[in-house]
Amino acid sequence: MQHVISASFLAFSFFLVSVGVVLTVIANTDIPSFKMGPVSITYKGNSEENSSGD
């Protein structure tokens, strides 16, 4: 029974360390922002067709 407890504790510790490494890498990475601005939220269509004035 002692080996099961120590194996579970070792697996849990490894999991926490792995999650900590992943979160640290994500926090230190310069992730680009994919937000395009308020204009891209609404669909304007083809601007050449809409600006002809017909």
Secondary structure, DSSP 4 states (H G I P E B T S, - for coil): -HHHHHHHHHHHHHHHHHHHHHHHHHHHS-PPP----GGGGS----HHHHTS--
